[in-house]
Amino acid sequence: MANHGPSYGLSRELEKKNQARFNIDEAIEVLQWIEEVTGIQLEHDPREFQTATEVSDALKDGVMLCVLMNRLVGTRNGMALRYHQNPKMPFHKMENISNFLEAIKAYGVSEISCFQTVDLYENKQCYKVVECLRALAAVAQNKDAPVPFPIWVVKIAQGKPRKFPEAVIRQGDAIIPLQYGTNKCASQKGMTPYGLARQIKPDMTGPQDDKSI
């Protein structure tokens, strides 16, 4: 991780918001699922993790992520994701993360759900990493990937387009919507425009002085 000094002002406020959005329980669930799918145990037990830094350090080399992707898509048709199996240099680790991100986008994860490489490698926004992995699990379940899925995976809604006969659609032409105007509702008739000065008029209905000579 790059050596950054303390943040101040707006940067500090954004950092606090990012930290508040991170949920350690959700992160532990995701890490345990990755261990189950890949068959690889992390160096430290995820159940003992307490901070986003520990989660980031466990995945920052990108190896577990690439292995996870290969388990989801399989090795058929040359779809196996290539990665550095023993990365030592920082750019090798970041390349693994970048390759993983490109693979999940092609797999069906929306780009808005993906994180940036620095979000994981430099622990910028670890909550986005967790959210991205949960989105990946949902897409994989929708594609019937040959891996186990825990109960926290959200099922993706399936579209059910409806087709109506032409005669049914034409029936709507006989209905005039309210947007076309109507005289059956309340109106502003008799109201004074906003901001108009108060009009004080003499009462012409009361008794009047006799001006006759």
C-alpha positions, 0 to 999 in steps of 0.5 A: 500500500502506498504511504499516504499522509493524513487527510484533512478537510473535505478529503477527511470527510469523504474518508469518514463516509467511506469508512462508515459504509464499510460493513465488516460482517458482509466482508467476512461473508464474502471472504468465506465464500471466496475460500469455499469456491476457490478451495484456498485458505487465506493466510489469516482466518477471516472471522478474526478480521476487524478492519477494512485494512485486513480485508484489503491486505487479504485480497490486494495481490489479486490471486484469490480474485483471479482464481475465483473468476476461473472457478466461475467461468471454468476453463472451457473455450480458452476462457481461463483468466491468466494471472501472476500466481506469485506476484512480488512486485506491486505492478504485478499485483495491480495487473491481477486486479485489473485483469479480474475487473475486465473479466467480471465486466465481460461476465456480466457485472455492470461497470457501475458495480465495479471498483477501481484498482486503487480501491483495493490495492491502496484500501481507498474504498474497501466497501466498494470491493465488497459490494462488487464481489456480492454483485459478482456472486449474484451474476454467477448465480443467475448464470448457474455457475458450478459453485456453491452460493450462500443465502446472502446472494441476491437473486437478480430479477428476470424481465418478463415482457408482455405483448398485447394485441393490437386491438387492446392497444388501440383501446387507449386511443379512445381515452383522453388523459388528464394531460390534455386538459379538463374542466372537471378539476379545481382551477385557479380562477379568481386567484390573485397572482403570487406576490401581488400587493394586497388590494384594499377596496372601499366597502360599497355595500354599507350606508352612504352619506346623503349628498343631496342638497 
